Amino acid sequence: MAVNSKKIAVYVVVVFALYVIITDPAKAADYVQIGFEGISTAARSVGDFMTWIADGAKN
């Protein structure tokens, strides 16, 4: 039952993504840009944290 729920959820997300891309490509591009900015910010934060740990966790 859980596998079917996962397949349905993935199908719904894919259909929604295709709908957004087809109906409003500019908005879809904005969503992709927001996603990449989020990933970039997260990676930068992890790097800052690792640098802080490597420096001996000094304030």
Disulfide bonds with the S-S distance in Angstrom:
none
